[in-house]
Amino acid sequence: MKKKDNSAATVLVVDDEGSIRESLRMILEYEGYRVDEAASGPQALSRVAEGAPDAVLLDIKMPEMDGLAVLSSFRERGYEMPVLVISGHGDVSTAVDATRRGAYDFFEKPLQRERVLLSLRNAIDSHRLKSENRILRHEPDELIGSAPAMARLRETIEKAAPTPATVLVTGESGTGKELVARAIHRQSPRSERPFVQVNCAAIPDDLIESELFGHEKGSFTGAMRKQTGKFVAAHGGTIFLDEIGDMSARTQAKVLRALQNGEVEPVGSSGSTRVDVRVVAATHQDLTEAIEEGKFREDLYYRLAVIPVRTPPLREHLDDVPALVEYFVRRYAAANNYPRKEFSAEALDHLRTLPWKGNIRELKNMVERLLILSPGAVIEKQDLIHSGAGARAEISESLLAVKTLREFRDLAERLFIVNKLEENGWNVTQTAQTIETPRSNLYKKMEAYDIQREGA
């Protein structure tokens, strides 16, 4: 029988019995897999921290730390590789528990060789496909553009990435601050460790501490079990604190302590946990102004801004618009199996004249909209105007077409809200702050005007 070529995939075998590990190693290596071993739960966590495998075969019954606890730790730390669980005493409740914690499949001993190999191959193929689709559907994982502003940004990233220094990324909404944070992590010595992202604006004030630092069981109403915080999940890697300007004063103090002492204290705990994380923070706000207003700690600001990085607005590198358009066309068409379309030279020239208040995010949304709605294989300037890409004339025509003052007011308010939501990436909290209205009021307006994001 010909040996299969699975040489690109690494499988971690976790079992306290050496004979089981040796048997699985022989089977897997014959099939072409690379095999790593761990004899205990803590050892498995250490192996994965050194570099996540493509899949894990994990025994449940082990001393010191059982397989279900190991599986939970994998997921809490942000590791997404498929885990296939093995038990010598399988029952329905154990299988359900393993699945609830994120197991891909469940096997009973003695193992059936062909079933294990089939499930393992399917798990790895499925995970790779999901990863590829996620890359295609999300923001680009590279910085597009050759204008001087982008060249300076890349140069700053290259200098900052190899160091352990904290980084503060500032810039308008839609300029790619998350992209910069990921680039810093990817080019750093921590690139093989977790990258954990926290949107500080999207988490309620009463939950942000628990999210960042974890909590003990019973520490507050609803704390049904112990939870590991994002700082611990990012141990050895990078934590990205997005929109840090929205963080409460109490949480700012705890983040400052984590930066100063390398320690975090879970909610409800009397002790602290040491963590080794590289912090990258980002905000669209002017933190120096927030400091003057007493909304942001000055000592935390200087801890974060050891290396300041500014993402330029699109209006500062408009010559990069054609390259960005081409990139978004290729990505979106591939992710959704749409036919590729081209932008005419006149259309691209028109795009370079627009203000792009929503920056690159606005451009990306516009490209996706045109790929769906434009009738021809070539997108012309007129298509841009009809799609609403900077087309204030079209908005004016819509407003003037209504018959009553009430209709005019309602339509104007709806257009304004939709425009601001698009500028802020449909982040309701951020949009409410931008237009200076309570978030609850914005939600009511969205419901009243039936405002929904495309594809939602």
Secondary structure, 3 states (H helix, E strand, C coil): CCCCCCCCCEEEEECCCHHHHHHHHHHHHHCCCEEEEECCHHHHHHHHHHCCCCEEEEECCCCCCCHHHHHHHHHHCCCCCCEEEEECCCCHHHHHHHHHCCCCEEEECCCCHHHHHHHHHHHHHHHHHHHHHHHHHCCCCCCCCCCHHHHHHHHHHHHHCCCCCCEEEECCCCCCHHHHHHHHHHCCCCCCCCEEEEECCCCCHHHHHHHHHEECCCCCCCCCCCEECHHHHCCCCEEEEECHHHCCHHHHHHHHHHHHHCEECCECCCCCEECCCEEEEEECCCHHHHHHCCCCCHHHHHHHCCEEEECCCHHHCHHHHHHHHHHHHHHHHHHHCCCCCEECHHHHHHHCCCCCCCHHHHHHHHHHHHHHHCCCCEECHHHHHHHCCCCHHHHHHHHHCCCCHHHHHHHHHHHHHHHHHHHCCCCHHHHHHHCCCCHHHHHHHHHHCCCCCCCC
